Amino acid sequence: MQTRTNINGFTQSDSELQADANPQGSWMVIGDLDDFLPRIGRVFIVNKQEIVVFRLSDDTLRAAINKSASPKGGPLAEGLVSGNFLYDPLHDWKVDLNTGIVQAPDEGSITLVPVQLNGDQVLIDSSVVI
Amino acid sequence: MHAVKEKLVLIGNGMAGIGTIEQILKLTNRYEITVIGSEPYVNYNRILLSYVLEGSQSMDDIILNSLDWYNEQGITLHTGVTVEKIDTEAKLVLTDKGDAFAYDKVIIATGSTPLMLPIPGAHLPQVVGFRDIADCEQMREAAKTMKKAAVIGGGLLGLEAAKGLAGLGMEVTVVHLMDHLMERQLDAEAALMLKQELERQGISFLMGKQTCTILGEEKVTGLQFADGCVLDSDFVVMAAGICPNTKVASASGLNIERGIVVNDYMQTSVEDVYAVGECVQHQGVCYGLVAPLFEQGSVLAKHISGVPTEPYKGSIVSTKLKISGIDVFSAGDFICSPAHTVIQNKNDWKKTYKKILLKDGKIVGAVLYGDASDSAQLQKLVRQQAEMTDELYAELTGTSGCGGHKKSLAVESMADDEIVCGCNGVTKKTIVDCIVEQGMTTLDEIKASTGATRSCGGCKPVVEQIMQYVMGDNAPAESKQGICTCTTLSRDEIVAEIKAKGLTNIKEIMHVLGWQQLEGCPKCRPALNYYLTMLQPGSYEEDPSSRVMNERMHANLQKDGTYTVIPRMYGGMTTTEDLKKITDVSIKYGVKLIKVTGGQRIGMIGVGKEDLPSVWDELDMPSGYAYAKSLRTVKTCVGSQFCRFGTQDSLEIGAQLERRFERLDLPAKFKFAVNGCPRNCAEACTKDIGIVGNDGGWEIFIGGNGGIKARLADAFCKVKTDQELFDMCSAIMQYYRETGAYLERTADWVERLGLEHIKHAILEDHDNRKALIERIDLALQYVEDPWKKTLRDKKISEALYYHKQPAEQI
């Protein structure tokens, strides 16, 4: 796993990232709700895979592999979030973050990652990338 | 054919009577028509009186039939004349002026009068009803001198009067006998929402209060209620209701109960005497709204013209409140009972409410608040007592896809003789004929020809849908193009609404202006963010999630996912220290390419996202804004400091301009060039503002572009001093900020507004120029280097730039 040490006073607040004992086995704590800015994607890396987590305006969360459905698309994390939809930053494809399906007239889908909020803790199901 | 025409006399020159006459004229020319009205006006649209009261329309605006119309139709009109009696034996209509008019048929359309409560003080001069132009004028006069108004009655008329008076600057209190407003048209839920909205607009309410005395000797001083409370006021509007005006009918010996009793053909108890409109009582019901008047008039016109007609069967009443900005609608049964099945949807955030009542599976009533766009359809469904189906349910509750398509299908399935415009009785077929047979293509033509949309305007969406359906692709755009698919509003309309309504954030704009997609799209969100920064410098709180990606990150994303960092280099000048820093940082962070950019800056291409804050920190140089809709670069030539040809110090002026205007949000990217002499080495002709020095000063060019759509800049003006140059650049940039559409480059802006227009606004209008300079100076006070700001706000920078990394995996 990659690690990055402090750079100019920025810390990674590792304490927030303690893995939680989880009965299902694949749920992983990735931080607090506060670590995610509303409607701005945040990337984290599991098994060298980039996963992006979005905090919607209703404070519910969605997560996906950080890869556009469009061959010319950009990283999903830089896209614009509107309700439960995400617009690809380079190609403007519109994806439903509830289903992962690209809206007409474009076609395709992104890979969603199960994510849940437990109190203030954000957990994702890492089995998708393990 | 008819050698001698029969004499038809109409008593009452209002909407119901004249509406009937219009119908008759379409069917027969057998009558010589005389109209007698007691108001000194031609027929006007009484429904719109509230607009005259609030001042948004003038008396002339609401005239329905001009004097010319009466003349053209050969109608003899007597205004300011009151009929006292009909001598039904001698068949004469007798007036207060002592005239007698013989008739073969007579129609009474005397309408209704405000119900003046018979309480002490009701006779005082400051107590008025709200029914005609004279009342309106009295209220407008009162508002000039008096402060506190009380409106007795929280029904349709009372609320319209209250809103009108409040708009005229009076403190208004509505006193209502019942516990909720408009109880005859709305259920408690919608009434409460309405009350809250009106309270927000500054109107006060006293509910459940019975007025028992109007206090004051010669002048009104207040109201006293049955519970002993007193309300101070100096003006009272009685809007407790209306009652049918049956004066003439009762003097003439007709059968009267609450109103003039008529049968299904609008005949009174005496032969050849008819009555129509608010003065009548049909099957025990008196109507006080406009649509039934037309339905009655239509039956009467056919009957009196000898054309076969279905009998009048009563009307399903629907209501729309005509207070600007509040959409309320109801039709049919709107109070729930155990016999009803209720579909209800209340949205406290959007402040909308929709209730549909079913009885045995049929739609029998509806209430809408906040969004009345379905009113035309619901009115029709209620009138037809339509069966509720899954399809209809999906359409009405918005649980199916695109509404536009469904709506046009609803128009398609509409019967030819179905009334589209209830006020003027225009059927679908009439409108279709206008388009197909007379080749009309615009709403205005159809309005002029048929009267549809002319009165209350509520049917406009349906008429537009019919046009769309009949004309297909040839239809004029249903509504103009908005800035994106979320809205139909243009840039200018949005900016005007933000100003007028004092909107302060994106969510509020979308909410108040009815955005179709609740949180907007990549087209509108950055645009609204810009308009708010432009309009509210200092107070608007920036929304990073509505910035385009590069602006949010303060760096340019490259196709491999890395970023380009371009530090500021004022006027294109750098130093050995800065170059050394750029070198060191580039080595440390493995920058892939160092390149001199088109705008004379140095770009460090290939910086990892997580390295951005460190790179900025170690460079310790201001952001070059190469990613932003803002001032990018001021390109300069060497100028008089070193160049043998230079006449002006282009380096110094260029650097000063760059320092002065950097960081300010603009509609689109913006580039300057400053040249020391007319050789123009810095290429002023392709810049947003190009400046060329000469011996006596500077010449300014605007609207140049070297990009996708190349355009040579236009000569704008010449100035003598450096200060004049700065002032002129300030005014041009601010005028562009205030009138430019988001993403509109100056090249397009100059072509859209016209060079002359811009010259006029800035060069000729000195006051405007001064104000523009003041506003840009104000906005410039709030700019801040984004790299420094990011480094300071650790929480935001962590969330934006650093990947989250789980410490361990389970």
Contacts between the chains, C-beta under 8 A, distances in Angstrom:
chain1	res1	chain2	res2	distance
A	1	B	805	7.1
A	1	B	809	7.7
A	2	B	805	6.9
A	3	B	805	6.9
A	4	B	610	6.4
A	4	B	802	7.7
A	4	B	805	7.7
A	7	B	610	7.9
A	7	B	611	7.8
A	7	B	613	7.1
A	7	B	614	4.7
A	8	B	613	6.8
A	8	B	614	5.3
A	8	B	617	5.0
A	8	B	618	7.9
A	8	B	791	7.7
A	9	B	794	7.4
A	10	B	613	6.6
A	10	B	794	6.3
A	10	B	797	7.0
A	10	B	798	6.2
A	10	B	802	6.9
A	12	B	802	6.9
A	12	B	805	6.7
A	13	B	798	7.7
A	14	B	807	5.5
A	17	B	804	7.3
A	17	B	805	6.7
A	17	B	806	5.4
A	17	B	807	4.2
A	18	B	807	5.8
A	18	B	808	7.5
A	19	B	806	6.6
A	19	B	807	6.3
A	19	B	808	4.1
A	19	B	809	6.7
A	19	B	810	5.1
A	20	B	810	7.5
A	21	B	810	7.6
A	22	B	810	5.7
A	25	B	810	6.3
A	26	B	810	7.0
A	27	B	810	7.1
A	28	B	806	5.2
A	28	B	809	5.9
A	28	B	810	5.8
A	29	B	806	6.9
A	30	B	804	5.4
A	30	B	806	5.3
A	31	B	804	5.5
A	35	B	798	7.7
A	35	B	799	6.2
A	35	B	804	6.5
A	36	B	799	6.6
A	37	B	544	7.0
A	37	B	545	7.1
A	37	B	796	7.0
A	37	B	799	4.8
A	37	B	800	7.1
A	38	B	545	6.2
A	39	B	519	7.7
A	39	B	545	3.6
A	40	B	544	6.4
A	40	B	545	5.1
A	40	B	552	7.1
A	40	B	799	7.2
A	40	B	800	6.9
A	42	B	799	5.9
A	42	B	800	8.0
A	42	B	803	7.8
A	42	B	804	5.8
A	43	B	803	4.7
A	43	B	804	7.1
A	44	B	803	5.1
A	44	B	804	3.3
A	44	B	805	5.6
A	44	B	806	6.7
A	45	B	803	5.5
A	45	B	805	5.9
A	46	B	806	6.5
A	46	B	809	6.7
A	47	B	809	7.8
A	50	B	803	7.4
A	53	B	804	7.4
A	57	B	519	6.4
A	74	B	549	7.6
A	74	B	557	6.7
A	74	B	561	8.0
A	75	B	561	6.0
A	78	B	549	4.2
A	78	B	552	7.9
A	78	B	553	7.5
A	78	B	557	6.5
A	79	B	549	7.8
A	80	B	521	7.4
A	80	B	522	4.6
A	80	B	525	6.4
A	80	B	545	7.4
A	80	B	546	7.7
A	80	B	549	8.0
A	81	B	519	7.5
A	81	B	545	6.6
A	82	B	517	6.2
A	82	B	518	7.6
A	82	B	519	4.0
A	82	B	520	5.7
A	82	B	521	5.9
A	82	B	525	7.3
A	83	B	517	7.0
A	83	B	518	5.5
A	83	B	519	4.8
A	85	B	517	8.0
A	87	B	521	6.6
A	87	B	522	4.7
A	89	B	549	4.8
A	89	B	557	7.5
A	92	B	522	6.2
A	126	B	806	7.8
A	126	B	809	6.1
A	126	B	810	7.6
A	130	B	809	7.2
